[in-house]
Amino acid sequence: MPKILPLATPELITLANGLRLLVTPMPYARSVSASIYVAAGSRFEATPEEGGLSHFLEHLLFKGTERRPKPLDISMEIDRIGGNINAATNREMTVYYAKVTPEYLGGAIDILGDMIRNSMLPEHEIERERDVILEELAAVEDSPTEQVGVLLDETLWPGQPHGRDIAGTEESVEAMTAEAIRAYYHRQYVPNATVVSIAGAVDPSEVREMVGRAFEDWRAGDPLPLVPNRPGTGHPLVTVHDKETEQVHLSFGLHGVASNDDDRYAFDLLSVILGEGMSSRLFARLREELALCYDIHSYMATLHDCGMFGVYAGVDPERAVEAAREIAKELARACIPVGADELERAKAVSRSRTQLRLEDTRSVSALYGSQAILNLPMKTPEETLARSAAVTIEEAARVAARVIRGSALHIAAVGPVDAAALQSAVVFEP
């Protein structure tokens, strides 16, 4: 078996203005990825009226700068060097990234830096993009699988920024003013709330010079902090959006663990055992044995000071209550210690996922950049894999008891199902 070389530990450089630069050389790579993370996301939007502000701004940064005044100027320039560019907003960060061949890294950094620092946000582009985002929100309304995910977040974290759709609501997007967007841009997009992560076939000294040219004269600011989590009441909640669909889309949620919680390693493996893959408990029981659904899976999300564990299933309306009852039973059964074979399979799945991602320079730049912007301890993949491999049956059982016994089961559903019938059918007694 060939020896797998460990991924290099990134070099961390902090500029005088507070911007952090991470450089991870990958000599075997044929590309280089630049990811720029900004502490901006739905958890920085304190009120419902601000909902979607970070996401709206992310769209607008592609609409022109002083040096590249038209959207086409940006896209043509990245196309000219054969690269690709994109962005994403989530609850706790916004990331802008480009992937190019090594000789064009300087150009990619220049484009990204110009967008982040010098976007003009003209009125006509704001109005044009407002319509685009409203169409994006309408697409979610037409997608029950996405809609039920948003509904579950609202059920788990009612009245909190991380319980809202990251893109906002139709009302918040329509009412958002150009002045509010520009004020947020100038407040939040500052070097001391930014991380630049570069990974690939690069020379760290050359990268330092490129990033210095693009960012050294950027003035530090006073960015907004994220809104802290308010713990829930502990009472189970069922939320149903009655809609004429061919399936009932069910999502079950439990409050999970935070991104800096050491229990996340054991809970990640527990999620694999419960519902990630065709050999998982939920798949084996709900699909293979009972034929109650086509798609069923589990997932977890970790945030700065909280987290969640979710299960999704799409089921026939006539069997929705039965499916909900069986899902609750499987979740309750998670508190019974897992078998040694189950745990080893979960470790193999987790290990392979991590290693396969490390072939991609974009994934590596994201691995380290996302840790830095969240102020998490900088862990190499080898350290993460070693911690996951060390999880014991006893630890998995303890974490299952902590999360599944320690949190009320919340349910969201989209489709023709009665909320009272759903709630009465699910007696969740771990």
C-alpha positions as CSV (number, residue, x, y, z in Angstrom):
1,M,0.0,0.0,0.0
2,P,1.5,3.4,-1.0
3,K,2.4,5.8,1.8
4,I,0.1,8.8,2.0
5,L,2.0,12.0,2.7
6,P,0.5,14.2,5.4
7,L,-0.9,17.5,4.4
8,A,1.4,20.4,5.2
9,T,0.5,22.6,8.2
10,P,-0.5,26.0,6.9
11,E,1.8,29.0,7.5
12,L,-0.1,31.7,9.3
13,I,0.8,35.4,8.7
14,T,-1.1,38.2,10.4
15,L,-0.9,41.6,8.6
16,A,-0.6,44.8,10.6
17,N,-4.3,45.6,9.9
18,G,-5.4,42.3,11.4
19,L,-6.0,40.3,8.2
20,R,-4.9,36.7,8.6
21,L,-3.3,34.8,5.7
22,L,-3.0,31.0,5.6
23,V,-0.8,29.4,3.0
24,T,-0.8,25.6,2.5
25,P,1.7,24.3,-0.1
26,M,0.5,21.2,-2.0
27,P,3.5,20.5,-4.3
28,Y,1.7,17.6,-6.1
29,A,-1.3,19.8,-7.1
30,R,-1.8,21.3,-10.5
31,S,-4.1,24.1,-9.3
32,V,-4.2,26.7,-6.6
33,S,-7.3,27.9,-4.7
34,A,-7.8,31.2,-3.0
35,S,-10.6,31.4,-0.5
36,I,-11.4,34.7,1.3
37,Y,-13.6,34.4,4.4
38,V,-15.5,37.3,6.0
39,A,-17.2,37.2,9.4
40,A,-20.6,37.9,7.8
41,G,-23.6,35.7,7.8
42,S,-27.2,35.4,9.1
43,R,-25.9,35.2,12.7
44,F,-24.7,38.8,12.4
45,E,-28.2,40.0,11.4
46,A,-29.8,40.9,14.8
47,T,-33.4,41.6,13.7
48,P,-35.8,39.9,11.3
49,E,-35.8,43.1,9.2
50,E,-32.0,42.5,8.5
51,G,-32.7,38.9,7.4
52,G,-30.8,38.1,4.2
53,L,-28.5,41.1,4.4
54,S,-25.2,39.1,4.2
55,H,-26.5,37.0,1.4
56,F,-27.8,40.0,-0.6
57,L,-24.4,41.7,-0.2
58,E,-22.6,38.5,-1.4
59,H,-24.6,38.7,-4.7
60,L,-23.7,42.4,-5.1
61,L,-20.0,42.0,-4.9
62,F,-20.0,40.4,-8.3
63,K,-21.7,43.5,-9.8
64,G,-18.8,45.8,-10.3
65,T,-15.9,47.8,-8.8
66,E,-14.2,51.0,-9.6
67,R,-11.6,49.2,-11.7
68,R,-14.1,46.7,-13.1
69,P,-17.3,48.6,-13.3
70,K,-19.5,46.0,-15.0
71,P,-20.3,42.4,-13.9
72,L,-19.1,41.2,-17.2
73,D,-15.7,42.8,-16.5
74,I,-15.2,40.4,-13.6
75,S,-16.5,37.3,-15.2
76,M,-14.5,37.9,-18.5
77,E,-11.3,38.5,-16.6
78,I,-11.6,35.2,-14.6
79,D,-12.5,33.4,-17.8
80,R,-9.5,34.9,-19.5
81,I,-7.2,33.1,-17.1
82,G,-9.1,29.9,-17.3
83,G,-10.3,29.9,-13.7
84,N,-13.6,29.8,-11.9
85,I,-15.0,32.0,-9.2
86,N,-17.9,31.8,-6.8
87,A,-19.2,32.6,-3.3
88,A,-21.4,31.3,-0.6
89,T,-23.1,32.7,2.5
90,N,-24.0,30.6,5.6
91,R,-24.9,31.4,9.2
92,E,-21.5,32.4,10.4
93,M,-19.4,33.4,7.4
94,T,-19.3,34.4,3.8
95,V,-16.6,33.0,1.5
96,Y,-15.4,34.2,-2.0
97,Y,-13.2,31.8,-3.8
98,A,-11.4,31.2,-7.0
99,K,-9.5,28.2,-8.5
100,V,-6.8,28.7,-11.1
101,T,-3.6,27.3,-12.4
102,P,-0.6,28.5,-10.4
103,E,0.7,31.1,-12.8
104,Y,-2.6,33.0,-12.5
105,L,-2.9,33.2,-8.7
106,G,-1.9,36.8,-8.6
107,G,-4.7,37.7,-11.0
108,A,-7.2,35.8,-9.0
109,I,-6.2,37.5,-5.7
110,D,-6.4,40.8,-7.4
111,I,-9.9,40.2,-8.6
112,L,-11.2,38.8,-5.3
113,G,-9.5,41.6,-3.3
114,D,-11.0,44.3,-5.6
115,M,-14.5,42.8,-5.2
116,I,-14.2,42.6,-1.4
117,R,-12.7,46.1,-0.9
118,N,-14.0,48.2,-3.7
119,S,-17.5,47.1,-4.8
120,M,-19.6,50.1,-5.8
121,L,-23.0,48.7,-5.0
122,P,-24.9,51.0,-7.4
123,E,-28.6,51.5,-7.0
124,H,-29.6,49.9,-10.3
125,E,-27.7,46.7,-9.5
126,I,-29.2,46.5,-6.1
127,E,-32.7,46.7,-7.5
128,R,-31.9,44.2,-10.3
129,E,-30.4,41.7,-7.8
130,R,-33.3,42.2,-5.5
131,D,-35.5,40.5,-8.1
132,V,-33.0,37.7,-8.6
133,I,-33.0,36.9,-4.8
134,L,-36.8,37.0,-4.7
135,E,-36.8,34.4,-7.5
136,E,-34.3,32.4,-5.4
137,L,-36.7,32.5,-2.4
138,A,-39.6,31.5,-4.7
139,A,-37.5,28.5,-5.8
140,V,-37.3,27.3,-2.2
141,E,-41.1,27.6,-1.9
142,D,-41.3,25.2,-4.9
143,S,-38.8,22.8,-3.4
144,P,-40.4,20.9,-0.4
145,T,-37.1,19.3,0.5
146,E,-35.5,22.7,0.9
147,Q,-38.5,24.3,2.5
148,V,-38.8,21.6,5.2
149,G,-35.1,22.2,6.1
150,V,-35.8,25.9,6.6
151,L,-38.9,25.1,8.6
152,L,-36.9,22.7,10.9
153,D,-34.4,25.5,11.6
154,E,-37.2,27.8,12.6
155,T,-38.6,25.1,14.9
156,L,-35.3,24.4,16.6
157,W,-34.3,28.1,17.0
158,P,-37.5,30.2,16.9
159,G,-36.9,33.9,16.8
160,Q,-33.2,33.6,16.4
161,P,-31.0,34.6,13.4
162,H,-29.7,31.0,12.9
163,G,-33.3,29.8,12.8
164,R,-34.1,32.1,9.8
165,D,-33.5,31.3,6.1
166,I,-30.0,32.6,5.2
167,A,-31.5,34.4,2.2
168,G,-34.1,36.2,4.3
169,T,-37.8,36.4,3.6
170,E,-39.7,38.0,0.8
171,E,-40.6,40.9,3.2
172,S,-37.1,41.5,4.4
173,V,-35.6,41.4,0.9
174,E,-38.2,43.7,-0.6
175,A,-37.8,46.3,2.3
176,M,-33.9,46.2,2.4
177,T,-32.5,49.6,1.6
178,A,-29.4,50.5,-0.4
179,E,-28.2,52.5,2.6
180,A,-28.5,49.5,5.0
181,I,-26.6,47.3,2.6
182,R,-23.8,49.8,2.1
183,A,-23.5,50.4,5.9
184,Y,-23.3,46.7,6.6
185,Y,-20.6,46.4,3.8
186,H,-18.4,49.1,5.3
187,R,-18.9,47.8,8.9
188,Q,-18.4,44.1,8.3
189,Y,-16.0,43.9,5.4
190,V,-12.8,44.9,7.2
191,P,-9.4,43.2,7.4
192,N,-9.7,42.2,11.1
193,A,-12.8,40.2,10.2
194,T,-11.2,38.5,7.2
195,V,-9.1,35.4,6.5
196,V,-7.3,34.7,3.2
197,S,-6.6,31.0,2.8
198,I,-4.4,29.8,-0.2
199,A,-3.8,26.2,-1.0
200,G,-2.1,24.4,-3.9
201,A,1.1,24.6,-5.9
202,V,2.4,27.8,-4.4
203,D,5.5,29.4,-2.9
204,P,4.5,31.0,0.5
205,S,6.8,34.0,0.0
206,E,5.3,34.8,-3.3
207,V,1.8,34.5,-1.9
208,R,2.7,36.8,0.9
209,E,3.8,39.4,-1.6
210,M,0.6,39.0,-3.7
211,V,-1.7,39.3,-0.7
212,G,0.2,42.3,0.6
213,R,-0.3,44.2,-2.6
214,A,-4.0,43.5,-2.5
215,F,-4.7,44.0,1.2
216,E,-2.0,45.7,3.2
217,D,-3.4,49.3,2.9
218,W,-6.9,48.2,3.9
219,R,-7.9,49.9,7.1
220,A,-9.1,47.9,10.1
221,G,-12.6,48.5,11.5
222,D,-15.1,47.6,14.2
223,P,-17.2,44.7,12.9
224,L,-20.4,43.4,14.4
225,P,-20.2,40.3,16.6
226,L,-22.5,37.3,15.9
227,V,-25.7,37.1,17.9
228,P,-25.3,34.4,20.6
229,N,-27.6,31.4,20.9
230,R,-30.5,31.4,23.3
231,P,-31.1,27.9,24.7
232,G,-34.6,26.5,23.9
233,T,-37.3,25.7,26.3
234,G,-36.7,21.9,26.0
235,H,-40.3,21.3,24.9
236,P,-40.9,19.3,21.7
237,L,-42.4,21.2,18.8
238,V,-44.2,20.1,15.7
239,T,-44.5,22.6,12.8
240,V,-46.5,21.7,9.7
241,H,-46.8,23.6,6.4
242,D,-49.9,22.1,4.9
243,K,-49.3,21.9,1.1
244,E,-50.6,19.8,-1.7
245,T,-47.5,17.6,-2.5
246,E,-47.2,14.0,-3.7
247,Q,-45.1,13.2,-0.6
248,V,-45.0,14.4,3.0
249,H,-41.5,15.8,3.7
250,L,-40.5,15.1,7.3
251,S,-37.5,16.5,9.1
252,F,-36.7,15.6,12.7
253,G,-34.3,17.8,14.7
254,L,-32.4,17.6,18.0
255,H,-30.2,20.2,19.5
256,G,-26.6,19.0,19.0
257,V,-23.1,20.1,19.8
258,A,-21.0,23.2,19.0
259,S,-18.1,23.4,16.6
260,N,-15.5,23.6,19.4
261,D,-17.1,20.7,21.4
262,D,-14.9,17.6,21.5
263,D,-18.0,15.4,21.4
264,R,-18.5,16.4,17.8
265,Y,-16.2,13.5,16.7
266,A,-18.2,10.9,18.4
267,F,-21.5,12.5,17.2
268,D,-20.3,12.6,13.6
269,L,-19.8,8.8,13.8
270,L,-23.1,8.3,15.4
271,S,-24.8,10.2,12.6
272,V,-23.1,7.9,10.1
273,I,-24.4,4.9,12.0
274,L,-27.9,6.3,12.2
275,G,-28.6,7.6,8.7
276,E,-25.6,8.2,6.4
277,G,-25.4,5.5,3.8
278,M,-27.2,2.4,2.7
279,S,-26.0,0.3,5.6
280,S,-27.2,2.9,8.2
281,R,-29.9,2.0,10.7
282,L,-32.6,4.3,9.4
283,F,-32.0,3.3,5.8
284,A,-32.1,-0.4,6.7
285,R,-35.2,-0.1,8.8
286,L,-37.3,2.5,7.0
287,R,-36.5,1.7,3.4
288,E,-35.3,-1.9,3.2
289,E,-37.5,-3.5,5.8
290,L,-40.6,-1.4,5.8
291,A,-40.5,0.2,2.4
292,L,-41.7,3.5,3.9
293,C,-39.6,5.8,1.8
294,Y,-37.1,6.2,-1.0
295,D,-34.9,8.9,0.6
296,I,-34.0,8.9,4.2
297,H,-30.8,10.3,5.7
298,S,-29.3,12.0,8.7
299,Y,-27.0,15.0,9.0
300,M,-25.4,17.3,11.6
301,A,-24.4,20.9,11.8
302,T,-22.1,22.6,14.3
303,L,-22.2,26.3,15.0
304,H,-20.1,28.6,17.3
305,D,-22.1,27.9,20.5
306,C,-24.8,25.4,19.4
307,G,-25.5,22.7,16.9
308,M,-28.2,20.4,15.6
309,F,-28.8,16.8,14.4
310,G,-31.4,16.2,11.7
311,V,-33.2,13.4,9.9
312,Y,-35.0,13.8,6.6
313,A,-37.4,11.5,4.9
314,G,-39.9,11.8,2.0
315,V,-42.9,9.5,2.5
316,D,-46.4,8.7,1.2
317,P,-49.0,10.9,2.9
318,E,-51.0,7.8,4.0
319,R,-47.9,6.4,5.8
320,A,-46.4,9.6,7.1
321,V,-47.5,9.0,10.7
322,E,-46.2,5.4,10.6
323,A,-42.9,6.7,9.2
324,A,-42.6,9.3,11.9
325,R,-43.2,6.7,14.6
326,E,-40.5,4.4,13.2
327,I,-38.0,7.2,12.9
328,A,-38.6,8.2,16.5
329,K,-38.1,4.6,17.6
330,E,-34.7,4.4,15.7
331,L,-33.6,7.6,17.3
332,A,-34.5,6.3,20.8
333,R,-32.6,3.1,20.0
334,A,-29.4,5.2,19.5
335,C,-29.0,5.3,23.2
336,I,-28.3,1.6,23.2
337,P,-24.5,1.2,22.8
338,V,-23.5,0.7,19.2
339,G,-21.7,-2.4,18.1
340,A,-18.0,-2.6,17.4
341,D,-18.6,-3.5,13.8
342,E,-21.0,-0.5,13.4
343,L,-18.4,1.9,14.9
344,E,-15.6,0.6,12.7
345,R,-17.7,1.0,9.5
346,A,-18.6,4.6,10.5
347,K,-14.9,5.4,11.1
348,A,-14.0,4.0,7.7
349,V,-16.7,6.2,6.1
350,S,-15.5,9.3,7.9
351,R,-11.9,8.6,7.2
352,S,-12.5,8.1,3.5
353,R,-14.6,11.3,3.2
354,T,-11.8,13.4,4.8
355,Q,-9.0,11.9,2.7
356,L,-10.8,12.2,-0.6
357,R,-11.5,15.9,0.0
358,L,-7.8,16.5,0.5
359,E,-7.1,15.9,-3.2
360,D,-8.8,19.2,-4.0
361,T,-7.1,22.5,-3.4
362,R,-10.4,24.3,-2.9
363,S,-11.3,21.8,-0.1
364,V,-7.9,22.3,1.6
365,S,-8.2,26.1,1.5
366,A,-11.7,25.8,2.9
367,L,-10.6,23.4,5.6
368,Y,-8.1,25.9,7.2
369,G,-9.9,29.1,6.2
370,S,-13.2,28.1,7.9
371,Q,-11.4,27.1,11.1
372,A,-9.6,30.4,11.2
373,I,-12.6,32.7,10.6
374,L,-14.4,30.8,13.4
375,N,-11.4,31.2,15.7
376,L,-11.2,27.4,16.2
377,P,-8.0,25.6,17.0
378,M,-6.1,24.9,13.8
379,K,-6.3,21.1,13.4
380,T,-4.7,19.2,10.6
381,P,-6.6,16.4,8.9
382,E,-4.2,13.9,10.5
383,E,-5.2,15.3,14.0
384,T,-8.9,15.1,13.1
385,L,-8.6,11.6,11.8
386,A,-6.6,10.4,14.8
387,R,-9.3,11.9,17.2
388,S,-12.1,10.2,15.2
389,A,-10.2,6.9,15.2
390,A,-9.9,7.1,19.0
391,V,-13.7,7.3,19.6
392,T,-14.8,4.3,21.7
393,I,-18.1,2.5,22.0
394,E,-18.5,4.0,25.5
395,E,-17.9,7.5,24.2
396,A,-20.4,7.1,21.4
397,A,-23.0,5.9,23.9
398,R,-22.3,8.8,26.3
399,V,-22.7,11.3,23.4
400,A,-25.9,9.7,22.2
401,A,-27.3,9.9,25.7
402,R,-26.3,13.5,26.0
403,V,-27.8,14.7,22.7
404,I,-30.7,12.4,22.2
405,R,-31.8,12.1,25.8
406,G,-30.8,15.6,26.5
407,S,-32.9,17.4,23.8
408,A,-36.5,17.4,22.9
409,L,-37.4,16.0,19.5
410,H,-38.6,18.7,17.1
411,I,-40.5,17.9,13.9
412,A,-41.1,19.9,10.7
413,A,-43.3,18.7,7.9
414,V,-44.3,20.0,4.5
415,G,-47.2,18.3,2.8
416,P,-50.7,17.0,3.5
417,V,-50.4,15.8,7.1
418,D,-52.2,16.7,10.3
419,A,-49.9,18.2,13.0
420,A,-51.9,16.8,15.9
421,A,-51.8,13.3,14.4
422,L,-48.1,13.6,13.8
423,Q,-47.4,14.7,17.4
424,S,-49.6,12.1,19.0
425,A,-47.9,9.3,17.0
426,V,-44.4,10.3,18.0
427,V,-43.8,9.2,21.6
428,F,-40.2,9.9,22.0
429,E,-38.9,8.1,25.1
430,P,-35.2,7.3,24.8
